Amino acid sequence: MRRWSAAVLVCICVTTPAAAQEPGSPETLRAAQDLAAVVSPDTMAQITHTMTAQVWPAIEAQFTGRVDAATLAELRTVFERETVAFATDSMQALPAIYAKYFSAKELQELLAFYKTPIGAKGLKYLPQVTADIGASMAPKLPAFQAQITAQLDEVLRRHGYKN
């Protein structure tokens, strides 16, 4: 029973509802490509920075004392290069995703917004805000998982199921 509760928790934390829309028109896809061209550079930089900040310390700890400084530096260079390649590849899906959820007019409005000072600031900081929210949730997840598991177990017990 504990396995399914962990699966439920993962689903809660990493999924979002999907909109029931058909892929956009060619006009919508063009607008989405224009928007992605503005959004992608900042997003890729943030993804790379965030992934490196979150993951590199653990990788570095595995090698500290086992390899020399030059090897460690090369390992980091490879990690950063591959992270950029991963982010770049991931961003290829962005126009189609935008076109799925927004009309051409909405995408053009978003593009106009992102060209304003506050829009540009949003592009710069919203990925970090999202990462910070995730980081603030992480310490609370074990207690949340225990709470959800206990409540779901109680419902199952009331219905005659044993864990």
C-alpha positions as CSV (number, residue, x, y, z in Angstrom):
1,M,0.0,0.0,0.0
2,R,2.9,2.3,0.7
3,R,4.1,2.0,-2.9
4,W,0.9,3.3,-4.4
5,S,0.9,6.2,-2.0
6,A,4.4,7.2,-3.2
7,A,3.1,7.0,-6.8
8,V,0.2,9.2,-5.9
9,L,2.5,11.7,-4.4
10,V,4.8,11.8,-7.4
11,C,1.8,12.3,-9.7
12,I,0.5,15.1,-7.5
13,C,3.8,16.9,-7.6
14,V,4.8,16.6,-11.2
15,T,1.6,16.5,-13.3
16,T,-0.7,19.3,-14.4
17,P,-4.1,19.0,-16.0
18,A,-4.0,18.9,-19.8
19,A,-6.3,21.1,-21.8
20,A,-8.7,19.4,-24.2
21,Q,-7.7,21.4,-27.2
22,E,-6.7,20.4,-30.7
23,P,-3.3,21.5,-31.9
24,G,-3.3,25.1,-33.2
25,S,-3.6,26.4,-36.7
26,P,-0.6,27.2,-38.8
27,E,-1.1,30.9,-37.8
28,T,-1.1,29.8,-34.1
29,L,2.0,27.7,-34.6
30,R,3.8,30.7,-36.2
31,A,2.9,32.9,-33.3
32,A,4.0,30.2,-30.9
33,Q,7.4,30.0,-32.7
34,D,7.8,33.8,-32.4
35,L,7.0,33.6,-28.7
36,A,9.3,30.6,-28.2
37,A,12.1,32.6,-29.9
38,V,11.8,35.3,-27.2
39,V,11.2,33.0,-24.3
40,S,13.7,30.2,-25.0
41,P,17.1,31.9,-24.5
42,D,16.2,33.0,-20.9
43,T,14.5,29.8,-20.2
44,M,17.4,27.7,-21.3
45,A,19.8,29.8,-19.3
46,Q,17.7,29.4,-16.2
47,I,17.3,25.6,-16.8
48,T,21.0,25.2,-17.1
49,H,21.7,27.4,-14.1
50,T,19.1,25.7,-11.9
51,M,20.0,22.1,-12.9
52,T,23.7,22.9,-12.3
53,A,23.1,24.5,-8.9
54,Q,20.8,21.6,-7.8
55,V,22.6,18.6,-9.3
56,W,26.3,19.5,-9.6
57,P,27.1,19.5,-5.8
58,A,26.1,15.9,-5.5
59,I,28.1,14.9,-8.6
60,E,31.1,16.9,-7.3
61,A,30.8,15.2,-3.9
62,Q,31.1,11.8,-5.5
63,F,34.5,12.8,-7.1
64,T,36.0,15.1,-4.5
65,G,39.2,13.4,-3.2
66,R,39.1,10.8,-6.0
67,V,40.1,13.0,-8.9
68,D,42.3,16.0,-9.4
69,A,41.1,19.5,-9.9
70,A,41.6,19.5,-13.7
71,T,39.5,16.4,-14.0
72,L,36.8,17.8,-11.8
73,A,36.7,21.0,-13.9
74,E,36.4,18.9,-17.1
75,L,33.6,16.9,-15.5
76,R,31.7,20.1,-14.8
77,T,32.3,21.4,-18.3
78,V,30.9,18.2,-19.7
79,F,27.9,18.3,-17.3
80,E,27.1,22.0,-18.3
81,R,27.5,21.3,-22.0
82,E,25.1,18.3,-21.8
83,T,22.7,20.3,-19.7
84,V,22.6,23.0,-22.3
85,A,22.1,20.4,-25.1
86,F,19.2,18.8,-23.0
87,A,17.6,22.2,-22.4
88,T,17.9,23.1,-26.1
89,D,16.4,19.9,-27.2
90,S,13.6,20.1,-24.7
91,M,12.7,23.6,-25.9
92,Q,12.0,22.3,-29.4
93,A,8.6,21.2,-28.2
94,L,7.7,24.7,-26.8
95,P,6.0,26.1,-29.9
96,A,3.7,23.1,-30.2
97,I,2.9,23.2,-26.5
98,Y,2.1,26.9,-26.7
99,A,-0.1,26.4,-29.8
100,K,-2.0,23.7,-27.9
101,Y,-3.1,26.0,-25.2
102,F,-3.2,29.5,-26.7
103,S,-4.8,31.1,-29.8
104,A,-2.7,33.1,-32.3
105,K,-4.1,36.3,-30.8
106,E,-3.2,35.3,-27.3
107,L,0.3,34.3,-28.3
108,Q,0.8,37.7,-30.0
109,E,-0.4,39.4,-26.8
110,L,2.0,37.3,-24.7
111,L,4.8,38.2,-27.1
112,A,4.0,41.9,-26.8
113,F,3.9,41.6,-23.0
114,Y,7.3,39.8,-22.9
115,K,8.8,42.7,-24.8
116,T,7.8,45.1,-22.0
117,P,10.1,45.7,-19.1
118,I,7.9,43.7,-16.6
119,G,7.5,41.0,-19.2
120,A,11.3,40.8,-19.7
121,K,11.7,40.7,-15.9
122,G,9.2,37.9,-15.7
123,L,11.1,35.9,-18.3
124,K,14.3,36.4,-16.2
125,Y,12.9,35.5,-12.8
126,L,9.8,33.3,-13.2
127,P,11.9,30.1,-13.8
128,Q,13.8,30.9,-10.6
129,V,10.6,31.5,-8.8
130,T,9.3,28.1,-9.9
131,A,12.6,26.5,-8.8
132,D,12.3,28.3,-5.4
133,I,8.8,27.1,-4.9
134,G,9.8,23.5,-5.6
135,A,12.8,23.8,-3.2
136,S,10.5,25.2,-0.5
137,M,8.1,22.2,-1.0
138,A,10.8,19.6,-0.9
139,P,11.3,19.5,2.9
140,K,7.5,19.3,3.4
141,L,6.9,16.4,1.1
142,P,7.7,13.5,3.5
143,A,5.2,14.9,6.0
144,F,2.7,15.5,3.3
145,Q,3.2,11.9,2.0
146,A,2.7,10.5,5.5
147,Q,-0.5,12.6,5.9
148,I,-2.0,11.5,2.6
149,T,-1.0,7.9,3.1
150,A,-2.6,7.9,6.6
151,Q,-5.8,9.4,5.3
152,L,-6.1,7.1,2.3
153,D,-5.3,4.1,4.5
154,E,-8.2,5.1,6.8
155,V,-10.6,5.3,3.9
156,L,-9.5,1.8,2.8
157,R,-9.8,0.4,6.3
158,R,-13.4,1.8,6.6
159,H,-14.2,0.0,3.4
160,G,-12.9,-3.2,4.6
161,Y,-9.5,-3.3,2.9
162,K,-6.4,-4.1,4.9
163,N,-3.0,-2.6,4.2
